[in-house]
Amino acid sequence: MLDLARLRALHAVHVHGSVGAAATALGYTASAVSQQIAKLERETRTTLLERQGRGVALTEAAQLLAETAQELMAIVERAEVALEERRGRPTGRLTMAAFPTAARGLLPEVLAGLTAAHPSLELRLVEEGAHLSVDLVSRGVVDLAVVHDWDIAPLPAPEGLERVVIGEDHCDVLVPAGHPLAARAALVREDVVDERWICQPPGHVCHDWLVRTLREAGTEPDLAFQVAEYQTQLALVAAGLGIALVPRLGRGPVPDGVVVVPLEPAPVRRLYALWRTGASRRPAITETVRALRVHYPRVVA
């Protein structure tokens, strides 16, 4: 008899690409995941992981077991949803994924409120990018994800998933206090085309939006400092090294020496809650989605 917990560990390695990443997603230690897979190898008398450089790769047998694990996890989920729906209250484990600024700016208050209101609900959180989070929900690795998209990069919604809008997040231009633009009540795109920018690296939607927008205004942007963390961008702006375009959600306190100036029209990203259709009636899902939509206006006010 194959153990579901061990199959789940193998499936997590398959999805996340490494034992360490799988452990983070499952809330275990890397050693615990390795032990689960070692026991599964003994049970099946099959090699499941092979060394590949500094990491591991799944064997063909492991790929087959990982696909089977996904099917079994879907069956277990249907049973859990039916039982939870019968009880009429959120219970069991709910694993969420969220992109970094949502994990910092929205989730702490939501998770704390849900934990206080529903002691039988065990909440887990994985920080992950929006597009990968969609895949994690689709594969059954997480139960619900908080994701976002922009007008230039609509969010894909694969078959079998449901989503609902949580709210909109506006972006502002942040400039050093001594900068000529700091005294302006608002800016238009033509005002910032010749500025030195602090932005995220290529591949991030904020970076792509900025490049496309400035090119449409007839200039090649000067992307002097490319860093992923918004808090680092704020520090660079405070040092007078350039200006930045930063979303309000999860931005945190603006340091001394930095001025926030609205950009018109404002760049907007939409936030969604995303889950599998089969779990739509699960009380833990419906209550979490409700909490996200209730709390969101407070954190971006």
Residue pairs with C-beta under 8 A, 6 or more apart in sequence:
2 40
2 43
2 44
2 65
3 39
3 40
3 43
4 69
4 72
4 73
4 76
5 36
6 36
6 37
6 39
6 40
6 43
7 40
7 65
7 66
7 68
7 69
7 72
7 73
8 26
8 69
8 73
9 22
9 26
9 28
9 33
9 36
9 37
9 40
10 36
10 37
10 40
10 48
10 58
10 62
10 65
10 66
10 69
11 66
11 69
11 70
11 73
11 139
11 141
12 22
12 23
12 25
12 26
12 33
12 141
13 19
13 22
13 33
13 37
13 49
13 56
13 58
13 66
14 58
14 62
14 63
14 66
15 22
15 25
15 135
15 136
15 139
15 141
16 22
16 24
16 25
16 141
17 55
18 55
18 56
19 30
19 33
19 34
19 37
19 49
19 56
20 30
22 33
23 29
23 30
23 32
23 33
24 126
25 95
25 126
25 136
25 141
25 142
26 33
27 124
37 48
37 49
40 48
40 65
41 47
41 48
41 49
44 61
44 65
46 59
46 61
46 62
47 59
47 61
48 58
48 59
48 61
48 62
48 65
49 56
49 57
49 58
49 59
49 62
50 56
50 57
50 58
50 59
51 57
58 66
70 139
70 140
73 140
74 140
74 278
77 140
77 276
77 278
77 279
78 278
80 92
80 282
81 278
81 279
81 281
81 282
84 90
84 91
84 92
84 282
84 283
84 284
85 281
85 282
85 283
87 283
88 283
89 118
89 120
89 283
90 114
90 118
90 120
90 121
90 283
90 284
90 287
90 288
91 118
91 120
91 121
91 283
91 284
92 120
92 121
92 122
92 284
93 122
93 123
93 124
94 121
94 122
94 123
94 124
94 143
94 144
94 284
94 285
94 288
95 124
95 125
95 126
95 141
95 142
95 143
95 144
96 107
96 123
96 124
96 125
96 126
96 142
96 143
96 144
96 145
96 146
96 288
97 125
97 126
97 127
97 128
97 133
97 136
97 137
97 142
97 144
97 145
97 146
98 106
98 107
98 125
98 126
98 127
98 128
98 133
98 145
98 146
99 127
99 128
99 129
99 130
99 133
99 146
99 147
99 148
100 127
100 229
100 250
101 230
101 247
101 249
101 250
101 251
102 146
102 148
102 249
102 250
102 271
103 125
103 127
103 146
103 250
104 250
104 252
105 249
105 250
105 251
105 252
105 299
105 300
106 146
106 249
106 250
106 292
106 295
106 296
106 299
107 125
107 146
109 295
109 298
109 299
110 288
110 291
110 292
110 295
111 123
111 125
113 291
113 295
114 121
114 123
114 287
114 288
114 291
115 121
115 123
118 284
118 287
121 284
126 136
126 142
128 136
128 145
130 145
130 147
130 148
130 149
130 155
131 147
131 155
131 156
133 142
133 145
133 146
133 147
133 274
134 145
134 147
134 155
134 156
134 157
134 158
134 161
134 274
136 142
136 145
137 143
137 144
137 145
137 161
137 274
137 275
137 276
138 158
138 160
138 161
138 276
140 276
143 275
143 276
143 279
143 284
143 285
144 273
144 274
144 275
144 285
144 288
144 289
145 273
145 274
145 275
146 166
146 271
146 272
146 273
146 274
146 292
147 155
147 163
147 271
147 272
147 274
148 155
148 169
148 205
148 269
148 270
148 271
148 272
149 155
149 205
149 269
149 270
149 272
150 205
150 209
150 267
150 268
150 269
150 270
151 268
152 205
152 208
152 209
152 212
153 205
153 208
155 163
155 270
155 272
157 163
157 274
160 276
160 277
160 278
161 274
161 275
161 276
161 277
162 274
162 275
162 276
162 277
162 280
163 272
163 273
163 274
163 275
164 272
164 273
164 289
164 293
165 270
165 271
165 272
166 271
166 272
166 273
166 292
166 293
166 296
167 270
167 271
167 293
167 296
167 297
167 300
168 268
168 269
168 270
168 271
169 247
169 248
169 249
169 268
169 269
169 270
169 271
169 300
170 247
170 248
170 262
170 266
170 267
170 268
170 300
171 206
171 245
171 246
171 247
171 248
171 263
171 266
171 267
171 268
171 269
172 245
172 246
172 248
172 260
172 261
172 262
172 263
172 266
173 181
173 187
173 192
173 243
173 244
173 245
173 260
173 261
173 262
173 263
174 233
174 234
174 237
174 243
174 244
174 245
174 246
174 254
174 258
174 259
174 260
174 261
175 181
175 182
175 237
175 243
175 258
175 259
175 261
176 182
176 237
176 238
176 239
176 240
176 243
176 257
176 258
176 259
177 256
177 257
177 258
177 259
178 240
179 240
179 243
179 259
181 187
181 191
181 192
181 195
181 243
181 261
182 259
182 261
184 191
184 261
185 261
185 262
186 261
186 262
186 263
186 264
187 261
187 262
187 263
187 264
188 263
188 264
189 213
189 214
189 217
189 263
190 217
192 214
192 243
192 263
193 214
193 217
193 218
193 219
193 221
194 219
194 222
195 222
195 242
195 243
196 222
196 224
196 241
196 242
196 243
197 210
197 221
197 222
197 223
197 224
197 225
197 242
197 243
197 244
197 245
198 224
198 225
198 226
198 227
198 233
198 236
198 237
198 241
198 242
198 243
198 244
199 206
199 207
199 210
199 223
199 225
199 226
199 233
199 244
199 245
200 206
200 207
200 226
200 227
200 228
200 233
201 207
201 226
201 227
201 228
202 208
202 226
204 228
205 269
206 245
206 247
207 223
207 226
209 245
209 267
210 221
210 223
210 245
211 221
211 223
213 267
214 220
214 221
215 221
224 241
224 242
225 233
225 236
225 241
225 242
227 233
227 236
230 246
230 247
230 250
230 251
230 252
231 252
233 244
233 246
234 244
234 246
234 251
234 252
234 254
234 255
234 258
235 255
236 242
236 244
237 243
237 244
237 258
238 255
238 256
238 257
238 258
240 257
245 263
245 267
247 269
248 300
249 271
249 299
249 300
254 260
271 296
273 288
273 289
273 292
273 293
275 285
275 289
279 285
280 286
